[in-house]
Amino acid sequence: MKKTTKRNLLFALAVLALAGGLFLAQRLVLLQKAGAPAAVLRYGEPAQTLRIPLEEDKTYTVDTGFYTVHLRVEGGTIAFVDSPCPDHLCEGFGRLKAVGDWAACLPARAALSIEEEGAP
């Protein structure tokens, strides 16, 4: 192989390695900024919002002005538990864990969803 061809090949490999390193660095920065998903409870009139982190196992009791809902964070998931509403349908939604998962307690006028950190 000619010296010029080897030099061009090494240059091309160096450029590719640099581009790959920059791409990985950018992805790492974006992942750090993204943060962990959080549960968001919207309830009451006038509308109120409560952001609930999913990192710590904990029980939340929230008076919506219609009913008092009970939420349980456990193992990075959240669910309506021990609902005082007449039909208990909100408990049937089960544990929410992925962005986009949702549940609602209509008698309590409460909606629970999993959203990315920083979402409105």
N, C-alpha and C positions, 0 to 999 in steps of 0.2 A: 504494500500500500504506500502511496506517495506521502511525503511529509505534509503537504498541503491538505490532503484528504483527511489524514489523522487529526490535524489541527482543527479542521472544520467540524469533524465529528466530536471532538472533545469540547469545542465551543458550543455546539448544539446540545450536548449532554449537560453542560454547565447551565445553559439557559433553561432547559427543561427542569433541572433540579431546583434552580432558583424560583421558577414559576410554581413548582409543586410546593416548595417551602412557603411561599407567600400565600398560596391557596389554603394550606393547612393552618397557617397563622390566622388568616381571616376567619375561617370556620371556628377556630378556638375562641376568638374574640366574640363572635356572634353567639356561640353556645353559652359563654359566660354572661352575656347581657340578657339572654332569654329568660333565665330564672326558672324556677319550678312553677308548675301550674298551681292555681289556688281555687278554692271553692268561693262562689259569689252567691250570697243570698239577697234577693230583692223582695221586699215585703212592705206591707202597710200602706196607709193613705194619710199624709203624703208619702210618696215612695221613698224608701230608705234602702241603703245598700250596706251590706256587711261582707268584707273580704275575710276569708277564713283560710289560714295556711294549713297545708295537709301534712306537714313534717312532724307535728307533735300530736300524739293521741290525746284527745280531749273531748268532753261533752259540752255542747253549747245549748243554752236555753234562751229563746228569743220570743218576747211578747210582740206579736205582729199587730196588736190592736184588735184582733178578731179571735185568735187562739194563741196559745203559747206553744211554739214548736220546739222539738228537741232534736238536735243533730249530734251525731257521733262521728268524730274523726278517728280512724283506726287503720294503721298500716298503710297510710297514704291514700285512703279512700274516705268517703263521707256518705252518710245516709240519714234520712229521717228515721227516728226511732221513737217509740212510745207516744204516738200522735194522739191528741185528745179529740181530733175531728171525728165526725160520725162514721165515715166510711173507711178510714185508714188506708186509702189507695196510695198515698204518698210513701208509705212504708214498703209497698209492693214494688217500687222502682228499684229497690236494692241499693247496693253500694256503687257510688259514682267514683270513677278514677281517671278517665281519659278526657282530654280536652274535647268539649262538645257534648259530653254526657250531661243530662239534665233530669230534674224531677220537680214536681210541683205539688203543693198542698193547696188546692183551690179554696176550701172553706177558710183557711188561714190567710189566703191571698199572698202566698209565699212561693217563690220560684228559686230553685237551687240549680246552679250550673258550674261546670268546671271550665275555667278560662286560663289562658296563658297570662303569666305575670305581666303587668303593665297594660292589660287590655282595659278599656273603659268600663 
